[in-house]
């Protein structure tokens, strides 16, 4: 019996050590990268790298790889699949990506505050990034060459200290409805309709405390109406039996499953449902859809300032943004630079309204807490 | 004095305590300490706002969360333990068609992340869901989306913990006690009620604690199902505290503190229940219990089990299966497709990478966790170590405290600049995922092993020691053979749970080092429900295969045992 046990033991030990070896391989590879990050401070940026950073708008296509294998760590919440090969090929820098939803990335950044591991953060949470800027965690005063391409709409989001740049904006919420429950005329047309008794118990939205794009949506009402009016509006919406789901995918699922018949849903999710064959109609309210702005910012103490600047500049290249729209996952957005065509089926008259970053950032804790406490009652 | 503190027998105790503090208490303390000293890890010294501690009774969201957590925890513990205990007793005593299926289902439920189970239930019970479409059951929706419905669903997904703990304890039995009862005219029900059930109390308590911890600490199920009728729980509120910007680690700390307090209370209750009696009843007359075929009614047993499994496993996995092989065509209905499965292996196979990473981490966590967990159980069961109760409490905490909180604690602890100089800056390296998974695995391992160890009398070990057998030999020749089944169960449960541990890995995974749950969750967030379901079923299938293989390799087998 003992012998048998030993034999089986060996077989299983082999199985486990095989798995451990797999883990160890990952460990080694990563260790090497870690070392790369560690000595970044010592290695001065090569002149060719700074050339790439200040290159002309079309440079990313023509410039030779120049980064010399320097590794840049970017925290982001989308486009991870396509940005890495694109940027590595265009500049010669290597990219290390950490992908997560907005909240996960912000939690990481905050918890790492004593010893940051990121060089660039690129997310559609402008209020949170504004908060990082105000607490002095971002590199200020950098002007990317491609900033000259910014649209008038996008220019308005660049802060005075130039600590971050917008790379696009999308509707944090549009109105979507199940075409089996409503037609275009009977569906909610405006944000005020969400509080209309006609749509009692029929509407859903994402929780601004948990879903990243839901906060910019809520914040716009509080800014444009004033705090008291904003509270009154959402009291009406919540009092109308509106259901608050943790994140946009939960809202989408409730909508297709029939739990709700209409929703305030993030733009890219709305189009994804529609293109996926779900019976979904999309309405862009006349007063505008509250927008979420995706911005890129550089960590103040980064060991790779030139590579980081090259990355931000690369994101403002019209060719890059066109590629994001043509091939990216979250491809429904308004580009931040001129000469880029949005998705053909995106509403051509899409009107985005955006809460001012300093207001949204300054009132974030208060608004989220108010909303959470009123959503449970 | 010092001599006495580090006296023989206490050394293992201190070692175990140190390991648990490093793996579990320190990261948690790092988060909770932010209530007292926010910014202490960033070099600022200021006293925090202690009134936050009382906010749990004032803020509507928080007080509601606390109340809901207690209701959900109590209800699930009761129902889940009853289901798990009953199934384990039936399975250990009788063999019936489909009994192996029960074991399989239990593993499946343990390893599947609760958000996946929840999605399955939502797909099934939504107003336009499968229950209505396929079965025409309109009542399902209003029955499931209530607190009672949530408790029911939660019990159906957490009972495996009670099942494993009780089943492990039933592996050995001393028949003469029950036989004596039967000879004195007791019915088999009386024998079970007055002899077997009381002797199984530690195992039931262990199982109940696991069910309770997992229920109060669970984020996925309440977040997905309870969102429909607004039933926030403490983990949900912890998430929203962490996801508020500027991030409120202090709020997360306060709420985590209450979760720990709830555990401590539940454990005091358990201590009180176990205080009076001894449970170490194994003697030389113990035999390995072997399921027998009942004289009649084996098909009734099979039918009952099948019905339960159809609800517990069939509904969530069936819904996922349906969603993984169908594509919606809008009003034209849906059509069959294997596209989602094809996508899994397209684009360089992100899934394969994530799966390999996760398997490696889980194997490491199970191996290290088993070593630590065994020592913890040993100290709890046999030592006179003064801080035994402390060890017991710490060994359970990580199950209830949400993984995100523990993950953030790990960043605080393992990302300090000075660690780099001594090569211990583990944050940003895969090793930290193994450590965090060990922390997550310890409660399951220690509960299962302690439940089984409670029956092995200290006298057996003492006798061996008197004959001069050193510690290693006593473990090898006495404990390992008697506990082998429980140890295998514990390690595999830990392995399975670690593979899909989303919360911790999503906050700790190093750059370019995706793990399986991160891949699945990302697909879900991109609304690729079919892909997420296909990835879950494929990943889960592979993990189950690994577990079954390991079980086959390691689990004691009857016939060969008898030869010795």
Interface residues (C-beta under 8 A of the other chain):
Chain A: X1 X2 X4 X8 X9 X11 X12 X15 X16 X19 X20 X21 X22 X23 X24 X26 X27 X30 X31 X33 X34 X38 X73 X81 X96 X97 X98 X99 X100 X101 X103 X104 X106 X107 X108 X110 X111 X112 X113 X114 X115 X117 X125 X127 X128 X131 X135 X179 X180 X207 X209 X210 X215 X243 X244 X245 X246 X247 X248 X249 X250 X252 X253 X254 X256 X257 X258 X259 X269 X272 X273 X276 X277 X278 X279 X329 X361 X364 X365 X368 X369 X372 X373 X374 X375 X376 X377
Chain B: X41 X42 X43 X59 X60 X61 X64 X119 X122 X123 X126 X127 X128 X129 X223 X224 X227 X228 X230 X232 X236 X237 X239 X240 X242 X243 X244 X245 X246 X247 X248 X249 X327 X328 X329 X330 X331 X332 X347 X356 X357 X359 X360 X361 X362 X363 X364 X366 X367 X404 X408 X411 X412 X415 X416 X417 X420 X425 X427 X428 X429 X430 X431 X434 X506 X507 X509 X510 X511 X512 X513 X514 X518 X522 X524 X525 X526 X527 X529 X546 X549 X550 X553 X554 X560 X561 X563 X564
